[in-house]
Each structure stands twice: as structure tokens, then as C-alpha cells.
């Protein structure tokens, strides 16, 4: 549900007048946002939906009828609830600067100036958000719920086949979601420096004019490249840092 609200390109102008069987005449004039759905509540919706994931992990550990799985589920619940607070607070400066919680408005606000990315003035908020994202996805160095040396494999100890696959699948989806959110909130979304909806305006008065279709394709590729870089950084951290102790995790 969360990726449906994230814009991946500038609004696309669409004008059509068609008549369909059973549906009748459909007329549309104007621009359509390059997202599945545009919600005015934006990031607040993301926080609300991401909080529901706690139930799945807690119930998954409890339903295993295994004390190690139950302990892993409880660890994951405490960890996710704790770091949701830090994640929400780290985004408040972004919302105050932009004056809106809509993802479209947040990306548009970062088009101002050559480097209007909020990761530059709000470096501390970006760092806290990224650390909280690591903790939310239960990955190293915050994979205490899955501690193989203590809890065998955490909340999915008793699962196999596709049930185990769904746990793993959800974990990697969360990596991509954290990457997309970080890109949208702090890295300018789908925009490059000096880029606007009509092309590029370079220093010295030079400009590159592009068709709207070419701009949309470029913005989509830029957005995917930024998300890929953030996801690669998360995987790199997993290969680099050791696991924290649980008391260190909760005190952080």
C-alpha cells in the first residue's frame, strides 16, 4: 500500500474523451500525478500503515508455538514500536520546511535551486530516518529479532516453504520502501540538480528543453537509480557492521 502513494515522476498531462460500454462517457482534462494514488495526508498515511506490520510479526512469532519464536516476535514488536517514534520525529523538520505532508508537494519544494535536496540542510534528520529505517526492517546491525546465535532464527523459526518465503519477501520489500521514502523526503525525489518539468536550466543561462515524455522517462530512471543506491547502501551496511546488543538497541 505504501509504494502506491509515492510519486515517481512529474504530473502527466492527459486529455481524453472516450465512451465505454457499461461505463458511459469518460472525459478528462488536465494533469494526472505519476502515482497510483495521491493522498493529501501523505506521510501520515505511511506512518499509520507501517504501524500495522507489528501485528503480523508478533502474531507470527506467537502462532509458531515456540519459545524462541515468541521471544523474537516480542523483540521485533518492541523494536519497531520504539523506532517508529524516532522515524516520525525525524520527518517533522521536513514537514515544517515544506508546509505540507503530501509527497507531491515535498518533491516539488525540493526543486527550488540547483540542490534543494532536504538531505543537505537536514542532515541530522536524514541520518536518524535512515537509522530508524534499518531498525524498522529488522536488518543488521539491528536484526536482534532474528539473532541466529540466540534465537535460532527469531519469529520465523518454525516456518518453511512459502510461509518462510513471505517473511523474506516482506523484508526485502521493506528495504525498497525505505529507499523510496528516503529518496522522496530527502534526496529530491525524481529530480536531478537544475532539472524542472520542462528540461534543465544550467548555470550561465544555458537550458536544455525536453519533451514532456522524455522528462517523465528521465525522472522515472532517476528515481529508480536513487532508490537502488539507498537499497545498496542498506545491503552494504548489513555486510559491514556487527549486531548490537539488545540493550544497546533499545537505548539508542
N, C-alpha and C positions, 0 to 999 in steps of 0.2 A: 504493500500500500504506500509506503513512504516514497519510493522512486517515482510514483505517478505524479507527485506534486513538484518535482524538481525540473525547472526549465533547462533545456539543452541547446537552445538557440533563440534568436530574436523572434518576436511575433511574425507570423507568416501572413501576408495579405491574401485573403481568399474571398472570391466573389463568385457565387453560383446561384442559379435558379433552375431547379430540377423538379420534376413531378414523378413520384414513385408510387407504384401500386400499394394500396392499403394505407400508406403514409400521407399521400397527397402531395401538395406543392411545398417545397422547402426552398426558402430564399435566405441567402446570407451575404452581407456586405460588411467589409471591414477586415480587421486583422484577427488572427487566431493565435493564441500563445502556443509555442512549441513545447507543450507539456500535455500529458493526458488529462489532467485537471488542474485548474488554477483556484487555489483556496485563499481567501483573504486572511485566514488565520495562520497560514504558512508554517513557521517553525513551531508554533504552539501545537499544531496537529501532529507534527513529528514527535514531539515530546510525549504527547498523550498515547500515540500508537506504540512507540518504542517501550513504554512502561508495561504494556500488556505482555511482552515477551517474558517477563519474570515468571508469570504463571506457568508457561509451558515448561520451563526448566525446573521449577520447583515441583510441579506435578510429575514430570518425567522421572526425577530422582525418587520421589515417594512411591510411584507406581512400580518401580523396579523391585520392591520388597528386598532391598539390600542396604545394609547399614552404610556401606561406603558410598553408594549412590545417593542415599538420603543426605549424608554429610556434604557431598559435592553439590547437591541441589540447594541446600541451605547456604553454603558458601557463595554459590553463584547469586542467590537471591540477595544476600547482604551486600555483595559487591556491586551488583547492578543498581540496586536502590541507592546506595551511597554515592556512586559516581554520576548518577543522573542529576543529582543536585549540583555537583560541580559543573557538569556539562551545561545545564540550564543557566547557571550564573555566568559562565564564560561567554555566553551569547548575548547577555544583556547589553554590554557596550556596543555590540553591532546594531542591535535594535534601537538603542538610543541615538547613535550617529545617523542611521538611515531614517528613523522615524516611522518605520513600518515593519510589520512581521511577514509580509509577503515575499516569497523568494524572488519573484519577478522584480519587485522594487529594490530588493537588496542587490541584485546583479546590476540593475540599471544605475544605481547610485555609485557603483564601482567603475563606471565608465568615465567618470569625471577625471580629467588629467591623464597623463601617459601611464602612470602607475597609481591608479586609485584603489588598488587592492587593499582590503582592510587588514591583511596579514602584516602589513608594514607598520601602521600606527598602533595596531592592537596585537603586537607580537605575543604578549603575555597571555591574552585571551585565546589566541590561536594555539599556543602551546598547551594550555590547560584543556582546551577542547580536544586536542589530539590525544593527550594522555587519557582523558576520560573515555575517548573512543576505544582505545586499547583495552581499558578495563571493562567497557560495555560488551566487547566482543569476546571476552574471556580468553585472550591470547597472551602469549609471552610478551613481556615479563609478568603478566597478570593472570596466568592460567591456573590459579590456585584451585578452582573448582574441578579441574581435570588432573590434579597432581598425580602423575603415574607412580611416583615413589611412595606416596602416602595413601592415595585413594584408588589405586589401580587405574581407573580412567574417569573417575568422577561420576557425574549424573548419568552417563550413558554406558556404565559398566555392563549392565545386563542386556543391552540391545545389540542386535546384529542385523545383517542383510539390509533391507531398505530403511528400516527404522533407524539404524545407525547412520545410514547414508543421509537421511533427512536432517539429523543433527549436524553432520559435517556440511551439508549443503547450506543450511541456515547460517552456519558460522562464516562461510565464505561470502554469502550474500551480505552479511553484516559488514564485512570488510569493504565491499563495494559501496554500500550505503554510507559508511563513514567517509570514504573517499569522495563521494558525490556531495555530501553535506559540507565537508571541509572546503572543497573546491568552490561551491556556491557561496558560502558565507565569507571566506577569507581570501580566495585566490581569483576573484573577479568572474567566477562562473565561466561562461563560454567565450569571454572576450580576451583578446591579446592587447598589449600596450598599443596606444594610438589607434585602436580599432573602434569603429562605430557601425551602425546598421547600414551605412552606405559604402563601406570600404575602410580605407586607412587615411589618416591625416598625419603626415610625418613632419618632423622638425624642419624649419626652413621654408615652410609654405608648400611643400610637396604633398600631393594627395594621390591616392590610388582608388579609382572608382570601380566598384564591382557590382554586378547584378545581384538582386536580392537572393536569387537561388544560390549563387556562388558564395555569398556571405553566410547563408544558412548552413551550407555544407561545410564551409571552413569553421564556423562556430561549433558545429557538431564534432568535428575532428579535434578541435582544440579542447573541448570539454572532455572528450574521451581520453585524450592524451594526459590531461591534468589528473583525471581520476586514476588512470593507470599508474602515474608516478606516485600518487599518495598510497595506492594499494601496494606498490612495490616497496615503498618505504616501510609500510607495516610488516611486510614479509621479511624485509631485511632486519628489522628490529627483532623479530622472532628468532632469527638465526644468530643474533649477536649477543643479546643480554640474557643473563640467567634469571631464574624465577625469584621473586621477592618472598620473604616470609609473610605469613598471613597477617601478623600484627603490623608489619611494615605497610602492607597493602591498605589496611583499614585506617592507619594513622596518617597516610599520605594525604 
